Amino acid sequence: MSYIRSFLLITLTLNCTQNLRAEDWRQFRGNNISGVSASPLPDVISGDTIKWEVDLPGRGLSAPIVVGDRVYVSASSGFDQDRLHLLCFNKQTGTQIFERQFWATGRTVSHPKMSNATPTPCSDGERIFITFSSNDVICTDLDGKLRWFRGMNYDYPNATNSLGMSSSPVVIDETLIVQVESDADSFAFGLNVKDGTERWQLERPRKANWTSPTIVEKPQPLVLLQSAKGIDAIEPKTGKSVWKYDSGASTIPSSLVSGEVVYIPSNGITAIDLNKPNDDALWNVKRLRPSTPSPILTNGMLLTVGSVITAAEPDTGDKLWEFRVSGPFSASPIASGKYVYLFSENGLAQVVEVSKEEGKLISDYDFGEKILATPAASDGAIFVRSDGHLWKIGN
């Protein structure tokens, strides 16, 4: 009996250990798409806090994601950016674990500022889902083994725009949500994570759109699809529309959900109570107008980023202060407690300490390369990429 009990205890311990994960960052702006790290991040970015640097084989605006002890990042290479890459690195050492390459099946042309690898991958903890501007959707397991491949442009050849597609997918309730929206054909899809088949398909407003879906957890799991016409809140597994906000919204910065409130880039920022989404807005403030970066909420303040950081009370939208920072910015900020982390297009990293009274620059560092991708964070470290490199920043 003692042998059997010991065997069962060892088996249970091994299973629990395999299911336990370090702090993941599984999609654009993190697991809950808030941009806020659960762990404290370094308050200084310098040459001394760069723990490793690795070369990347191609361009990319896609953010890294972190699953367990691995960092995954996509890239595209070749004259036509038709070579698609998925790379995996050890989170602690930066050692490359694998690289997978694929050929693009759709249109790869994009604005020189963008690239085919603009959408950020996502993960459900068992699989990696990668989308590209060419509307190729790829699923691998965590070791890079191909599970399925969808060339969406075979079925929807007019779903593209002249600048390039950038909407990052999200995964929820065994469904991968993909927005493919343009001035011609526009769709949103719910794909079965196991085989890539369509659970549902929705026609969307025919206008170029670069926003990414946002997840709502309470009062019920929903995915918010943002477009120039507003917000459509849908059930992830069925595609059924639950409620709509039809007063228009930005087609670049994405909405932010915090608790049971959604902050929509609409006529500035508009706050909606998720318990009563069809009622009047909680507030609307036109001067809280984000540029390219999506808004973020940290240390009890709602922040928007343009040439200045603007801080506001999240309950009322009342402005607290403004603080000038060195832009321009394409990457959305991330935050941890009272610290906000900004990476400019020129490669300047800035750490800003925020309180209700002021914003204050406490650290900056020039990476010397163009940075357009939003960072990721995991276990007290920041992961950020340029076209040529991926860095880990830690204490």
C-alpha positions as CSV (number, residue, x, y, z in Angstrom):
1,M,0.0,0.0,0.0
2,S,2.8,2.4,0.8
3,Y,4.3,1.8,-2.7
4,I,1.0,2.5,-4.3
5,R,0.5,5.7,-2.2
6,S,4.0,6.9,-3.1
7,F,3.4,6.2,-6.8
8,L,0.1,8.1,-6.8
9,L,1.7,11.0,-4.9
10,I,4.6,11.2,-7.3
11,T,2.2,11.0,-10.3
12,L,-0.1,13.7,-8.9
13,T,2.9,15.9,-8.1
14,L,4.3,15.6,-11.7
15,N,0.9,16.4,-13.2
16,C,0.4,19.5,-11.0
17,T,3.9,20.6,-11.9
18,Q,3.2,20.3,-15.6
19,N,0.0,22.3,-15.2
20,L,1.7,25.1,-13.2
21,R,3.0,27.9,-15.4
22,A,5.1,30.9,-14.8
23,E,3.4,34.2,-15.4
24,D,2.2,34.0,-19.1
25,W,1.6,36.8,-21.5
26,R,-0.4,35.0,-24.2
27,Q,-1.6,37.7,-26.5
28,F,-1.4,41.4,-27.5
29,R,-1.3,43.4,-24.3
30,G,-1.3,40.3,-22.1
31,N,-3.8,37.6,-21.0
32,N,-6.6,40.0,-20.2
33,I,-5.5,42.5,-22.8
34,S,-4.9,45.2,-20.2
35,G,-1.2,45.8,-20.8
36,V,-0.6,45.6,-17.0
37,S,2.0,43.2,-15.6
38,A,1.1,41.2,-12.5
39,S,4.7,41.3,-11.4
40,P,6.9,44.3,-10.6
41,L,9.0,45.3,-13.6
42,P,12.4,47.0,-13.5
43,D,12.2,50.7,-12.9
44,V,15.5,51.3,-14.8
45,I,16.1,50.3,-18.5
46,S,19.8,50.5,-19.3
47,G,22.6,48.4,-20.8
48,D,23.0,46.7,-17.4
49,T,19.3,45.6,-17.3
50,I,19.4,44.0,-20.8
51,K,19.7,40.3,-19.9
52,W,20.0,39.0,-23.5
53,E,19.7,40.0,-27.1
54,V,19.0,37.7,-30.0
55,D,18.9,38.2,-33.8
56,L,15.6,37.9,-35.7
57,P,15.5,36.8,-39.4
58,G,13.0,39.2,-40.6
59,R,10.8,42.2,-40.0
60,G,7.9,42.4,-37.6
61,L,5.6,44.8,-35.7
62,S,4.1,41.8,-33.8
63,A,4.6,41.7,-30.1
64,P,6.3,38.7,-28.4
65,I,4.2,36.4,-26.3
66,V,5.2,34.3,-23.3
67,V,3.9,30.8,-22.5
68,G,5.6,29.0,-19.6
69,D,9.4,29.3,-20.0
70,R,9.3,30.2,-23.7
71,V,9.0,33.4,-25.7
72,Y,7.4,33.2,-29.1
73,V,7.7,35.8,-31.9
74,S,6.7,36.0,-35.5
75,A,8.6,37.6,-38.4
76,S,8.5,37.9,-42.2
77,S,11.4,38.0,-44.6
78,G,12.2,38.0,-48.3
79,F,11.8,40.8,-50.9
80,D,8.0,40.3,-51.0
81,Q,7.8,39.4,-47.2
82,D,6.3,36.1,-48.3
83,R,8.5,34.0,-46.0
84,L,6.7,33.6,-42.7
85,H,8.6,32.7,-39.5
86,L,7.7,31.5,-36.0
87,L,10.6,31.5,-33.5
88,C,10.8,30.2,-30.0
89,F,13.4,31.1,-27.4
90,N,14.1,30.1,-23.8
91,K,12.8,32.8,-21.6
92,Q,15.8,32.7,-19.2
93,T,18.7,32.4,-21.5
94,G,17.5,33.6,-24.9
95,T,18.6,30.3,-26.5
96,Q,16.7,29.5,-29.7
97,I,14.5,26.4,-29.2
98,F,13.1,26.2,-32.7
99,E,12.2,28.1,-35.9
100,R,9.3,27.2,-38.2
101,Q,9.0,28.7,-41.7
102,F,6.0,28.9,-44.1
103,W,5.1,30.4,-47.4
104,A,2.5,33.2,-47.5
105,T,-0.5,32.4,-49.6
106,G,-2.1,35.8,-49.6
107,R,-1.2,39.4,-50.5
108,T,2.0,40.5,-48.8
109,V,2.2,44.1,-49.9
110,S,2.0,46.7,-47.1
111,H,3.0,50.2,-46.2
112,P,6.8,50.5,-45.7
113,K,6.3,51.2,-42.0
114,M,4.3,48.0,-41.6
115,S,5.2,44.4,-42.4
116,N,3.5,41.0,-43.1
117,A,4.3,40.1,-39.5
118,T,2.2,42.9,-37.9
119,P,-0.5,40.9,-36.0
120,T,0.7,39.5,-32.6
121,P,0.3,35.8,-32.1
122,C,-1.8,34.3,-29.2
123,S,-1.9,31.1,-27.3
124,D,-4.4,29.0,-25.3
125,G,-1.6,27.4,-23.3
126,E,-1.5,24.3,-25.6
127,R,-1.2,25.9,-29.1
128,I,0.3,28.9,-30.7
129,F,-1.9,30.8,-33.2
130,I,-0.1,33.1,-35.7
131,T,-1.8,35.4,-38.2
132,F,-0.1,37.6,-40.8
133,S,-1.1,40.6,-43.0
134,S,-1.4,38.1,-45.8
135,N,-4.4,36.6,-43.9
136,D,-2.6,33.4,-43.4
137,V,-3.7,31.8,-40.1
138,I,-1.3,29.1,-38.7
139,C,-1.7,26.9,-35.6
140,T,1.2,24.9,-34.1
141,D,1.7,23.1,-30.8
142,L,4.1,24.6,-28.3
143,D,7.0,22.8,-29.9
144,G,6.3,24.2,-33.3
145,K,4.6,21.2,-34.9
146,L,2.0,22.3,-37.4
147,R,-1.6,21.5,-36.4
148,W,-3.4,23.4,-39.2
149,F,-3.0,26.2,-41.7
150,R,-5.7,28.5,-43.2
151,G,-5.0,30.7,-46.2
152,M,-8.0,33.0,-45.8
153,N,-7.4,34.8,-49.0
154,Y,-8.2,31.7,-51.0
155,D,-11.8,32.1,-49.9
156,Y,-11.8,35.9,-49.4
157,P,-9.4,37.4,-51.9
158,N,-10.8,41.0,-51.5
159,A,-10.4,41.1,-47.7
160,T,-7.2,43.3,-47.7
161,N,-6.2,46.9,-47.7
162,S,-3.4,48.9,-49.3
163,L,-1.5,49.6,-46.0
164,G,-1.6,46.0,-44.6
165,M,-3.6,44.2,-42.0
166,S,-2.7,44.4,-38.3
167,S,-5.6,43.1,-36.2
168,S,-4.2,40.6,-33.6
169,P,-6.3,37.5,-32.8
170,V,-7.5,36.4,-29.4
171,V,-8.5,33.0,-28.2
172,I,-11.3,32.3,-25.7
173,D,-13.7,29.4,-25.1
174,E,-11.9,27.1,-27.6
175,T,-12.4,29.7,-30.3
176,L,-9.9,31.8,-32.2
177,I,-11.3,35.2,-33.1
178,V,-9.8,36.7,-36.2
179,Q,-10.8,40.1,-37.7
180,V,-10.2,40.5,-41.4
181,E,-11.6,44.0,-42.2
182,S,-11.0,46.3,-45.2
183,D,-12.6,48.7,-47.6
184,A,-13.7,45.8,-49.7
185,D,-14.7,42.5,-48.1
186,S,-14.8,42.6,-44.3
187,F,-15.4,39.7,-42.0
188,A,-14.8,38.4,-38.5
189,F,-14.3,34.7,-37.9
190,G,-14.6,32.3,-35.0
191,L,-12.4,29.3,-35.7
192,N,-12.3,26.0,-33.9
193,V,-8.9,25.9,-32.2
194,K,-8.5,22.2,-32.9
195,D,-8.8,22.2,-36.7
196,G,-9.3,25.8,-37.9
197,T,-12.8,25.2,-39.2
198,E,-15.3,28.0,-38.9
199,R,-17.7,28.1,-35.9
200,W,-19.1,31.3,-37.3
201,Q,-18.5,34.1,-39.7
202,L,-19.8,37.7,-39.5
203,E,-19.9,40.4,-42.1
204,R,-18.3,43.5,-40.8
205,P,-18.3,47.2,-41.8
206,R,-16.5,47.8,-45.1
207,K,-13.7,50.1,-43.9
208,A,-10.0,49.5,-43.3
209,N,-9.6,48.6,-39.6
210,W,-6.4,48.0,-37.6
211,T,-7.9,47.4,-34.1
212,S,-7.8,44.1,-32.3
213,P,-10.6,42.3,-30.4
214,T,-10.9,42.8,-26.7
215,I,-12.1,40.2,-24.2
216,V,-14.8,40.7,-21.5
217,E,-14.8,38.3,-18.6
218,K,-17.7,39.7,-16.5
219,P,-20.7,39.8,-16.3
220,Q,-20.3,37.1,-19.1
221,P,-17.5,36.1,-21.4
222,L,-17.7,38.2,-24.6
223,V,-15.4,39.4,-27.3
224,L,-15.7,43.1,-28.4
225,L,-15.2,43.7,-32.1
226,Q,-14.3,47.4,-32.7
227,S,-14.8,49.2,-36.0
228,A,-15.5,52.7,-37.3
229,K,-19.2,52.1,-36.6
230,G,-18.6,51.2,-32.9
231,I,-18.5,48.0,-30.8
232,D,-20.2,44.7,-31.4
233,A,-20.1,42.4,-28.3
234,I,-20.4,38.8,-29.3
235,E,-20.5,35.4,-27.7
236,P,-17.1,33.8,-28.5
237,K,-18.4,30.3,-29.4
238,T,-21.5,31.2,-31.4
239,G,-20.8,34.7,-32.9
240,K,-24.2,35.8,-31.5
241,S,-24.4,39.6,-31.0
242,V,-25.3,40.4,-27.4
243,W,-25.2,44.2,-27.5
244,K,-23.9,47.0,-29.7
245,Y,-22.4,50.5,-29.2
246,D,-23.1,52.4,-32.4
247,S,-21.7,55.8,-31.9
248,G,-18.5,55.1,-33.8
249,A,-15.0,54.3,-32.7
250,S,-11.4,54.6,-33.8
251,T,-9.9,52.2,-36.3
252,I,-6.4,52.2,-34.8
253,P,-6.2,52.2,-31.0
254,S,-8.2,49.4,-29.4
255,S,-10.6,49.5,-26.5
256,L,-9.6,48.7,-22.9
257,V,-11.7,46.6,-20.4
258,S,-11.0,47.1,-16.7
259,G,-13.3,45.4,-14.3
260,E,-16.8,45.9,-15.6
261,V,-16.2,49.0,-17.6
262,V,-15.0,49.3,-21.2
263,Y,-13.1,52.4,-22.3
264,I,-13.7,52.9,-26.0
265,P,-11.6,55.2,-28.2
266,S,-14.7,57.0,-29.4
267,N,-15.1,60.8,-29.6
268,G,-12.0,60.9,-27.3
269,I,-12.7,58.2,-24.7
270,T,-16.2,56.9,-23.9
271,A,-16.7,54.7,-20.8
272,I,-19.5,52.1,-20.9
273,D,-20.8,50.1,-17.9
274,L,-20.7,46.4,-19.0
275,N,-23.6,45.6,-16.7
276,K,-25.8,48.2,-18.5
277,P,-24.2,48.6,-21.9
278,N,-27.4,49.8,-23.5
279,D,-27.8,52.7,-21.1
280,D,-26.2,56.1,-21.5
281,A,-22.4,56.2,-21.3
282,L,-20.8,56.6,-17.9
283,W,-18.9,59.5,-19.4
284,N,-17.3,60.9,-22.5
285,V,-14.3,63.2,-22.7
286,K,-13.2,64.4,-26.1
287,R,-9.7,65.7,-25.0
288,L,-8.7,62.1,-24.0
289,R,-7.9,61.3,-27.5
290,P,-5.3,58.5,-27.9
291,S,-3.1,58.5,-31.0
292,T,-1.9,55.1,-32.2
293,P,-1.3,53.5,-28.8
294,S,-4.2,51.9,-27.0
295,P,-5.2,53.3,-23.6
296,I,-4.1,51.8,-20.3
297,L,-5.2,51.9,-16.7
298,T,-2.7,51.6,-13.8
299,N,-2.2,52.9,-10.3
300,G,-5.8,54.1,-10.3
301,M,-5.5,56.2,-13.4
302,L,-6.6,56.0,-17.0
303,L,-3.7,57.0,-19.4
304,T,-3.7,57.9,-23.0
305,V,-0.5,58.4,-25.0
306,G,0.3,60.8,-27.9
307,S,2.9,63.5,-27.8
308,V,2.0,63.7,-24.1
309,I,0.7,61.2,-21.5
310,T,-2.7,62.3,-20.3
311,A,-3.9,61.0,-16.9
312,A,-7.6,60.9,-16.0
313,E,-9.8,59.7,-13.2
314,P,-11.3,56.4,-14.6
315,D,-14.6,56.9,-12.8
316,T,-15.3,60.4,-14.3
317,G,-12.8,61.1,-17.0
318,D,-11.6,64.2,-15.2
319,K,-8.1,65.2,-16.3
320,L,-5.4,65.0,-13.6
321,W,-2.3,66.1,-15.5
322,E,-0.3,65.9,-18.7
323,F,3.4,65.0,-19.2
324,R,5.4,65.4,-22.3
325,V,7.2,62.3,-23.6
326,S,9.5,61.7,-26.6
327,G,7.6,60.1,-29.4
328,P,6.2,59.3,-31.8
329,F,4.7,56.0,-30.7
330,S,3.3,53.0,-32.5
331,A,3.7,50.6,-29.7
332,S,1.1,50.6,-26.9
333,P,2.4,51.1,-23.4
334,I,2.6,48.4,-20.7
335,A,2.6,49.1,-17.0
336,S,3.3,47.7,-13.5
337,G,2.0,49.6,-10.5
338,K,3.2,53.2,-10.7
339,Y,5.5,52.6,-13.6
340,V,4.6,53.0,-17.3
341,Y,6.9,51.7,-20.1
342,L,7.0,53.5,-23.4
343,F,9.0,52.5,-26.5
344,S,9.1,55.1,-29.2
345,E,9.4,54.5,-33.0
346,N,12.9,55.9,-32.7
347,G,13.9,53.1,-30.3
348,L,13.9,55.2,-27.1
349,A,12.6,53.4,-24.0
350,Q,11.1,55.6,-21.3
351,V,10.0,54.6,-17.8
352,V,7.5,57.1,-16.4
353,E,6.5,57.1,-12.7
354,V,2.8,58.1,-12.4
355,S,0.8,59.3,-9.4
356,K,-2.4,61.3,-9.1
357,E,-0.3,64.4,-8.9
358,E,2.1,64.0,-11.8
359,G,4.1,62.0,-14.3
360,K,7.9,61.9,-13.9
361,L,10.5,60.4,-16.2
362,I,12.9,58.2,-14.1
363,S,14.8,56.3,-16.8
364,D,15.4,56.2,-20.5
365,Y,17.6,54.2,-22.9
366,D,18.2,54.4,-26.6
367,F,18.1,51.0,-28.3
368,G,19.3,52.5,-31.5
369,E,16.8,50.7,-33.7
370,K,13.2,51.4,-34.8
371,I,10.7,49.8,-32.3
372,L,7.1,49.6,-33.5
373,A,6.0,46.5,-31.5
374,T,4.2,46.5,-28.1
375,P,6.3,44.9,-25.4
376,A,5.4,41.8,-23.4
377,A,6.1,41.1,-19.7
378,S,6.5,38.0,-17.6
379,D,8.0,37.2,-14.2
380,G,9.4,40.6,-13.7
381,A,11.0,41.0,-17.2
382,I,10.1,42.9,-20.3
383,F,10.4,41.5,-23.8
384,V,10.6,43.9,-26.7
385,R,11.5,43.4,-30.4
386,S,12.6,45.5,-33.4
387,D,12.9,44.3,-36.9
388,G,16.3,42.9,-36.2
389,H,16.4,41.9,-32.5
390,L,14.5,40.6,-29.5
391,W,15.6,41.8,-26.0
392,K,14.9,40.7,-22.5
393,I,15.0,43.5,-19.9
394,G,15.1,42.5,-16.2
395,N,16.5,43.4,-12.8
